[in-house]
Amino acid sequence: MEGEQHVFGKTSKIISLALPKATEKLCELCQRPANLQCTGCRVTFYCDAEHQQADWLGIHQRICPLLVPIRTLTLQRAGQIEIQLKKAELVEICRSVAQSKLSEGKHKEALPAAQFCLCCSKDIHGPSTVQLVPAYLLLADANMGMGNLKLVAELLSQAEWAVLKSPECGHEVYHQLHRSLGRLHVATGNLEAALVNFANDIYYSSEEYGLDSTITCRGYILMADVFAKQGKTPIARSLYSEVAHTLHCLLNKLINTKVQNVQNPGMWSEPLFGKSQQVEVGETLRTILEFWQNDSRNDSGQIALVAHCRAMLEFLGGDSLKALGFGNMALQACQLIPNHDLVESIQALLQLVQRLQT
């Protein structure tokens, strides 16, 4: 079976007699006895083809050759500093891959990258340090999406313990931890505990990123969702409305920057939105729009505002068809309100999208 080729890389069976005496190879994902090895790096092993394929799709195809130097004895004897540097590089790659897959809702695919991120982080920093918290939270988020709430609780407990032992850790870590704890409490039905954690999340994210940042806005939406679940609709309305206006101002500024870039194509500019940020803002706006569409007040003004936000976001992301769809939705909602102040800007956006399409 040497060199059996799949779209998920090459594998071969482990020949037990070829291994050093008293040596047992364990599966990369589950730590059970392995039967297969990757023929690319020859230092990674699996219990079966399913786990090999899951790891290949999740992270191994990105890091296969990078594993050779850190898992071979020659380099270990040559110098621990070089090994640690290579492991730190792997941590960043795995963190980036896991975050990208989580932002796309691919929780199962994110597991191998998050798991390897935690493993390498432990090798670098030790078993219970605050530097492990981001990896614990990535792994918790992946398992949250798969409904493994018991494991999520265990991972967040370890993250909490690491933070408690290092009270000097930054606002970003506290914000991430409280957001994950809040989401866990929502999933288990403990809404009051969720509100406490989301309030802490908002405090720390606003300290780190600013009150009007998209990250802080997401915390307010998570809190609004809880109030909506509790039947406290007026509070939920207030929070959804405030976030929508904040994002509308931000997106308007980005649209103006986009127009300047179109008018001055030779002028260098930074990307307007990262992919993960665009996904997060899109999810926030989807939540708000659904709320107002289902709300008993049938507030056309709010629907117009949020649909306009979605149109601007889709335009910034390069999806002209969706931008036109949400733009027309916003315009129709505006037309239900005499002399609405968004009509001109929505029409201008629609004209801009149509002009760039031709």
Protein Blocks (a to p, Z undefined) as FASTA:
>chain_A
ZZiacfebpaddddfklpcehiacddfklopacfbdcfklopaccfblklmmmmmmmmmm
mmmmmmmmmmcfklmmnomklmmmmmmmmmmmmmmmmmmmmmnopaklmmmmmmmmmmmm
mmmnojbbfklmmmmmmmmmmmmmnopamlmmmmmmmmmmmmmmmmmbcfklmmmmmmmm
mmmmmmnopaklmmmmmmmmmmmmmmmnopkbmklmmmmmmmmmmmmmnopamlmmmmmm
mmmmmmmmmmmmmmmmmmmmmmmmmbccddfbdfklmmmmmmmmmmmmmmmmmpmklpak
lmmmmmmmmmmmmmmnopaklmmmmmmmmmmmmmmpghiaklmmmmmmmmmmmmmmZZ
